[in-house]
């Protein structure tokens, strides 16, 4: 998925129209002024992103510096589906078991899941670092090594397998283990390892993007342990307020949940990743050390109907959590990325950018124009009459080659299967499938007409 429309940027957060909401500020001195600046920035920029709601919580080791919802008020204590932010919880569970001597990061996966193909060649650490060689779109039921081991390739299946390791070692369902050993000890009252419980307790209404419009869509999750995204990989649910409490645990050195040495290992026992902005990937956390005036440890999350991001500034002892109840992959993720990093840049005293007043509209109009051109070509082709001179060539190009190109566009050129596009960019998927069907139908009609005239 990372390779798909890289220009859309790293996933984070953003949002829409700002209504008043409660704000709790207890920072003093430098951070008081920076918190005020952040609030002013969000009030000005979030409406330009057109997301229904975003919740922001900023904490230090001891206090909640800001907890506020932009858009629909009161959602800072409402659970959201976290997406890949869930991976930090799973890594934490693995490190707890390692501290207890119940597993070692150097252990082969085969010690715990011997039935998994190639499990004797994969270590727990490789799963944590995404260096196992497993495929980006595999799941726990069909995974096998397809890449170069030791090379970072982000794949949900790594953390789905880690969830199974937690179960094998602890003798408990993953959801029960993380609840008993992380969620409950931290008093995270609006955090749920079972998505169905989150639904029963007010899981936020999600939204999908359709041609620039945000359409209410139920949060979709699979109960199958062999789904592409499982709970350990992406479906723990939590509020931004609870995530602030979670981040405080790291800032306080583990609070008995985990040792400070294990936290350090989670952050810095990492692999270097050469990306648009190079970073290192540890165990459920990314680390950027050279871009800003101080290191930033973070992870983003994306589900079909929402986005999340958590940040830690270890030098300043500050944590930031942001949650959004919509997924707008081609435009919104870039805006979310910029908004989220602007919050961090204000905290670190670095220069930060703004969202343009009409950027959202202009960028969606660009994509909508492409969609319209493709769809219009398909519709017009149904009635287009070609001369006999170039009729056969046009027939093949328009009604066979073009629909084939549309269908293989994302799988071949962006290494993203159409079923992933359907889940995360449903408007694009619809245009591709409907236009392809119309083009093929038009070709069949024309061939039938030609055959009918030939018989006469």
C-alpha atoms as one frame of an Amber mdcrd trajectory, in Angstrom:
protein
   0.000   0.000   0.000   2.920   2.360   0.642   3.895   2.194  -3.029   0.365
   3.178  -4.099   0.176   6.916  -4.887   3.232   7.799  -2.790   2.570  11.438
  -3.624  -0.451  11.263  -1.351   2.023  11.225   1.546   2.291   9.399   4.830
  -0.951   8.810   6.649  -1.763  10.928   9.661  -4.727  13.139  10.357  -6.836
  16.106   9.430 -10.416  17.329   9.390 -13.332  19.632   8.651 -15.531  22.410
  10.074 -14.662  23.618  13.546 -17.260  23.947  16.244 -16.507  24.874  19.808
 -15.353  22.060  22.092 -13.859  21.720  25.528 -10.153  22.379  25.852  -8.081
  21.460  28.852  -4.799  23.348  29.144  -2.411  22.891  32.015   0.906  23.654
  30.303   2.951  26.526  31.616   5.659  28.765  30.226   6.956  27.867  26.781
   4.485  25.107  26.096   1.485  27.207  27.094   2.212  29.621  24.257   2.913
  26.750  21.862  -0.317  24.976  22.798  -2.203  28.194  22.128  -0.446  28.481
  18.761  -1.357  24.873  17.915  -5.009  25.469  18.759  -5.074  28.579  16.582
  -3.368  26.695  13.737  -5.856  23.822  13.930  -8.844  26.144  14.068  -7.647
  27.856  10.879  -6.359  24.876   8.909  -8.533  21.906   9.828 -11.685  23.232
   8.123  -9.737  23.364   4.856  -9.175  19.606   4.944 -12.931  18.857   4.852
 -12.815  15.958   7.324 -15.923  15.493   9.487 -13.976  15.374  12.746 -10.509
  15.254  14.193  -9.589  14.788  17.818  -6.255  15.985  19.213  -4.671  15.211
  22.568  -1.279  16.537  23.666   0.335  15.395  26.915   3.535  15.697  28.870
   4.697  13.196  31.479   2.274  14.495  34.088  -0.559  16.431  32.485  -2.959
  16.699  29.579  -1.908  19.895  27.823  -4.718  19.904  25.292  -7.627  17.586
  24.514 -10.043  18.882  21.920 -12.227  17.796  19.025 -12.410  19.813  15.821
 -15.568  19.340  13.801 -17.990  17.253  15.840 -17.389  18.190  19.455 -16.751
  15.825  22.330 -14.979  13.086  20.386 -11.675  13.207  22.229 -13.025  10.421
  24.463 -14.780   8.535  21.657 -13.107   5.364  20.298 -11.742   5.322  16.746
 -10.333   2.351  14.829  -6.575   2.923  15.116  -5.274   1.192  12.010  -1.569
   0.456  12.183  -1.124   2.402  15.411  -2.331  -0.945  16.828   1.070  -2.379
  15.925   2.751  -0.496  18.770   0.413  -2.264  21.220   1.301  -5.642  19.701
   5.025  -4.911  19.843   4.598  -3.896  23.485   2.950  -7.247  24.266   5.810
  -9.121  22.601   8.363  -7.147  24.622   6.500  -7.901  27.841   6.713 -11.631
  27.103  10.392 -11.269  26.209  11.068  -9.539  29.538   9.384 -12.439  31.309
  11.696 -14.880  29.535   8.810 -16.542  27.717  10.274 -15.807  24.294  13.351
 -14.315  22.687  13.381 -11.884  19.774  15.911 -14.154  18.075  13.576 -17.167
  18.252  12.400 -18.613  14.948   8.681 -18.297  14.361   8.511 -22.080  14.049
   8.856 -22.418  17.838   5.378 -20.928  18.206   3.683 -21.299  14.813   5.267
 -24.355  13.155   2.495 -24.682  10.567   3.305 -21.318   8.956   5.207 -21.722
   5.698   8.892 -20.715   6.014   8.440 -20.171   9.777  11.823 -21.768  10.524
  13.498 -19.013   8.481  11.708 -16.064  10.141  12.554 -14.609  13.559  10.355
 -12.657  15.958  12.567  -9.596  15.489  12.171  -9.772  11.711   8.405  -9.700
  12.137   8.696  -6.697  14.451  10.970  -4.809  12.011   9.045  -5.861   8.869
  12.182  -7.548   7.536  10.764 -11.093   7.327  10.523 -11.209   3.540   6.756
 -11.797   3.700   4.591 -10.109   1.096   2.838  -6.791   1.559  -0.604  -8.153
   0.723  -0.346 -11.610   2.252  -2.264 -12.752   5.309  -1.523 -15.221   8.089
  -3.207 -18.021   6.169  -1.263 -17.745   2.912   2.035 -16.097   3.865   5.442
 -17.240   2.651   8.749 -15.558   1.938   8.687 -13.693  -1.361  11.181 -10.892
  -0.715  14.682 -10.298   0.554  14.961 -10.979   4.261  16.566  -8.142   6.174
  15.028  -5.590   3.805  12.201  -3.511   5.288   8.881  -4.143   3.518   5.890
  -2.973   5.514   3.353  -5.803   5.709   0.357  -6.258   8.002   0.899 -10.000
   8.034   3.999  -9.574  10.209   1.920  -8.212  13.052  -0.955 -10.608  12.469
   1.568 -13.388  13.090   2.926 -11.602  16.162  -0.588 -11.553  17.553  -0.702
 -15.318  17.106   2.656 -15.608  18.881   1.229 -13.695  21.852  -1.622 -16.185
  21.947   0.654 -19.214  21.677   2.958 -18.015  24.462   0.361 -16.590  26.861
  -2.389 -19.131  26.281  -4.864 -16.257  25.931  -6.620 -14.673  22.951  -4.603
 -11.663  21.856  -7.496  -9.337  22.642  -7.710 -10.616  26.218  -3.958 -10.411
  26.722  -3.581  -6.798  25.577  -6.642  -5.794  27.582  -5.371  -7.383  30.807
  -1.739  -6.334  30.432  -1.889  -2.909  28.774  -5.346  -1.376  28.478  -6.715
  -2.028  31.956  -3.516  -1.306  33.928  -3.316   2.101  32.228  -6.956   2.909
  32.935  -7.768   3.350  29.249 -11.550   3.372  29.630 -12.387   4.076  25.983
  -9.998   1.551  24.454 -11.119  -1.825  23.148  -9.239  -4.785  21.721 -12.499
  -6.306  20.461 -13.903  -4.032  17.718 -17.411  -5.323  18.468 -17.091  -3.939
  22.016 -15.993  -0.597  20.587 -19.125  -0.558  18.417 -21.256  -1.245  21.496
 -19.514   1.613  23.304 -19.901   4.357  20.728 -17.252   3.691  18.066 -17.111
   6.842  15.981 -19.016   7.051  12.706 -16.487   6.604   9.896 -16.531   8.119
   6.407 -15.283   7.133   2.964 -14.369   9.551   0.194 -16.452   9.539  -2.981
 -15.306  12.088  -5.554 -14.457  14.616  -2.840 -17.566  14.014  -0.743 -17.421
  12.348   2.677 -19.987   9.540   2.825 -20.861   8.006   6.234 -19.620   4.421
   6.195 -19.615   1.874   9.025 -16.150   0.950  10.245 -15.352  -2.335   8.547
 -13.372  -5.023  10.274 -13.034  -8.763   9.824 -13.232 -11.286  12.631 -11.150
 -13.725  10.600  -7.667 -14.387  11.946  -6.553 -14.656   8.322  -7.849 -11.274
   7.195  -5.410  -8.846   5.585  -5.864  -6.495   8.542  -6.399  -8.158  11.922
  -6.732  -6.693  15.416  -2.982  -6.975  16.224  -2.162  -5.315  12.898  -4.826
  -2.630  12.772  -8.127  -2.893  14.638  -7.547  -1.957  18.249  -9.929   0.935
  18.940  -9.165   3.900  21.200  -9.796   7.599  21.740  -7.230  10.355  21.367
  -7.578  10.993  25.102  -6.726   7.379  25.942  -3.868   7.443  23.460  -2.499
  10.394  25.400  -2.507   8.203  28.513  -0.796   5.454  26.498   1.921   7.874
  25.385   2.477   9.043  28.958   3.393   5.468  29.860   6.326   5.661  27.425
   7.322   9.124  28.649   7.345   7.820  32.239   9.644   4.917  31.439   7.042
   2.164  31.309   5.163   2.515  34.625   5.636  -1.170  35.368   3.981  -2.131
  32.080   7.372  -2.438  30.417  10.938  -1.525  31.336  12.692   1.572  30.056
  15.313  -0.688  28.436  12.612  -2.460  26.446  11.113   0.866  25.412  14.511
   1.967  24.153  14.816  -1.273  22.217  11.361  -0.813  20.678  12.380   2.607
  19.409  16.003   2.131  18.405  16.564  -1.565  17.604  15.596  -0.562  14.114
  16.273  -0.831  10.403  17.027   2.131   8.146  14.429   2.863   5.476  15.309
   4.959   2.430  12.138   6.900   1.675  11.171  10.406   0.545  12.155  11.368
   4.087  14.492   8.623   5.394  13.529   7.067   8.706  14.197   4.007  10.844
  11.600   1.400  11.751  11.910  -0.179  15.175   9.202  -2.322  16.742   5.856
  -0.750  15.998   7.448   2.724  15.803   9.115   4.933  13.195  11.973   7.217
  14.170  13.033  10.406  12.354  16.171  11.973  13.818  17.561  14.427  11.277
  14.634  16.375   9.826  13.566  18.473  12.811  15.418  20.112  15.687  14.818
  17.027  17.846  14.019  13.347  17.164  10.410  12.303  16.584   9.095   8.794
  17.256   5.748   8.094  15.640   3.388   5.708  13.904   0.463   6.328  11.594
  -2.671   4.299  11.030  -5.218   3.977   8.229  -8.419   1.980   7.992 -11.106
   2.153   5.333 -12.974   4.875   7.215 -10.415   6.734   9.305  -6.855   7.770
  10.141  -4.757   7.998  13.302  -1.278   9.076  14.341   0.726   9.097  17.553
   3.962  11.024  18.142   6.545  11.117  20.911   9.114  13.877  21.411  11.499
  12.140  23.837  13.736  15.167  24.327  10.792  17.364  25.304   8.784  14.614
  27.033   5.725  15.414  24.912   3.221  13.051  23.307   0.634  13.846  20.619
  -2.320  11.738  19.450  -4.587  12.604  16.531  -7.607  10.704  15.233  -9.787
  11.333  12.159 -13.106   9.682  11.334 -12.640   9.624   7.548 -10.335   8.145
   4.929  -9.521  10.307   1.900  -6.524   8.461   0.530  -5.573  10.468  -2.545
  -5.912  13.941  -1.026  -6.677  13.804   2.675  -3.697  11.721   3.730  -1.355
  14.382   2.404  -3.279  17.085   4.246  -3.360  14.931   7.354   0.376  14.424
   7.121   0.983  18.154   6.846  -1.371  19.034   9.685   0.064  16.404  11.991
   3.642  17.396  11.327   2.765  21.080  11.681   1.662  20.338  15.255   5.022
  18.701  15.917   6.908  21.541  14.230   5.160  24.111  16.392   6.109  22.120
  19.483   9.751  21.884  18.392   9.919  25.513  17.261  10.515  24.615  13.619
   8.953  26.216  10.549   5.563  24.780   9.637   3.340  24.920   6.591  -0.319
  25.745   6.035  -3.154  24.125   4.109  -4.181  26.276   1.138  -7.684  27.672
   1.312  -8.810  26.019  -1.946  -6.381  23.098  -2.118  -8.947  20.481  -1.197
 -11.346  21.502  -3.947  -8.692  21.928  -6.626  -6.996  18.604  -5.957 -10.234
  16.660  -5.893 -11.379  18.403  -9.067  -8.194  17.178 -10.746  -8.906  13.555
  -9.819 -12.598  13.931 -10.657 -11.687  15.292 -14.104  -9.571  12.194 -14.763
 -12.375   9.929 -13.584 -14.878  11.775 -15.779 -12.632  11.548 -18.842 -12.242
   7.787 -18.417 -15.945   7.227 -17.811 -16.977   9.513 -20.677 -14.651   7.648
 -23.049 -16.301   4.389 -22.051 -19.820   5.753 -22.540 -19.073   7.444 -25.866
 -17.397   4.282 -27.135 -20.726   2.509 -26.981 -22.004   4.594 -29.926 -18.783
   5.455 -31.749 -18.749   4.369 -35.393 -15.345   3.764 -36.988 -14.477   3.666
 -40.692 -13.620   0.337 -42.252 -10.029   1.534 -42.767  -9.119   1.682 -39.106
 -12.138  -0.017 -37.594 -10.407  -3.241 -36.518  -7.468  -1.427 -34.930  -9.730
   1.006 -33.089 -11.930  -1.837 -31.943  -9.004  -3.705 -30.399  -7.372  -0.635
 -28.830 -10.542   0.859 -27.402 -12.451  -2.208 -26.329  -9.718  -4.670 -25.423
  -6.420  -2.894 -24.703  -7.860   0.120 -22.818 -10.032  -1.866 -20.377  -7.137
  -4.247 -19.798  -4.856  -1.304 -19.001  -7.412   0.094 -16.567  -7.714  -3.216
 -14.743  -3.958  -3.792 -14.437  -3.098  -0.151 -13.661  -2.866  -0.436  -9.879
  -1.736  -4.082  -9.624   1.105  -3.697 -12.127   2.216  -0.075 -11.801   1.564
   0.483  -8.088   1.775  -3.108  -6.777  -1.662  -2.699  -5.233  -4.410  -5.263
  -5.876  -7.810  -4.000  -6.924  -9.365  -5.363  -3.734  -7.193  -2.962  -1.750
  -8.206  -0.086  -4.035 -11.857  -1.043  -3.485 -11.426  -0.776   0.284  -9.371
   2.417   0.452 -10.190   4.340  -2.762 -13.738   3.184  -3.584 -14.494   5.940
  -6.099 -11.443   5.043  -8.186 -12.312   1.349  -8.005 -15.868   2.045  -9.196
 -14.682   4.154 -12.128 -12.151   1.493 -13.179 -14.578  -1.419 -13.010 -17.618
   0.325 -14.516 -15.602   1.950 -17.317 -13.883  -1.328 -18.145 -17.227  -3.120
 -18.255 -18.701  -0.458 -20.545 -15.707  -0.612 -22.885 -15.880  -4.388 -23.169
 -19.667  -4.255 -23.618 -19.274  -1.699 -26.374 -16.788  -3.927 -28.125 -19.109
  -6.913 -27.940 -21.975  -4.860 -29.372 -19.839  -3.626 -32.255 -18.532  -7.091
 -33.077 -22.119  -8.354 -33.064 -23.179  -5.555 -35.427 -20.287  -6.271 -37.773
 -21.107  -9.969 -37.770 -24.785  -9.211 -38.448 -23.935  -7.012 -41.425 -21.590
  -9.677 -42.743 -24.338 -12.269 -42.722 -26.567  -9.978 -44.729
